[in-house]
Amino acid sequence: MKALTKKFVDALTVKQARERLNYGQLADKTGVNSVTISRIINRKVDTAQERTFDKLNDWLLKEE
């Protein structure tokens, strides 16, 4: 399990807002379940599986 830092969740939220994506669209882009994304962004969880973290991190680092 990977810890989800405030900085990571904030970066995820900012990029989601900039691209004007809802949870479903973000799920399609990242390959992460929309419920999981919702729980992370709303800070209901503070850890994630490594695979989930890696998918979200790759999306954050991807330049479009």
Secondary structure, DSSP 8 states (H G I E B T S, - for coil): -EE--HHHHHHHHHHHHHTT--HHHHHHHH-S-HHHHHHHHTTS-SEE-HHHHHHHHHHHH---
